[in-house]
Amino acid sequence: MGTNQKLTAKQKAERIKAAQEREAREKARREAAARTKKIFTVVVCVILVLALGLPTIALSVLSL
C-alpha cells in the first residue's frame, strides 16, 4: 500500500484496532514467557538444593 493513499475513518479505526490487538497478544506472550522462565528457575533451584543437600544429610547420618 502506498503512503499517499487516503484512508477512510472506518479503515483508520480498523487499523488502530488491529494494532491494539497485536500489542495485547504480544504483551500476553511476553508475560507467559516471563512466567515460564520464573517457574523454570525455581524448579532448577529446588533440584540443586536437593542434589546438594541430600548427600550431605546422608553423609552426616552415616558418620553417626
Secondary structure, DSSP 8 states (H G I E B T S, - for coil): --TT----HHHHHHHHHHHHHHHHHHHHHHHHHHHHHHHHHHHHHHHHHHHHHHHHHHHHHHT-
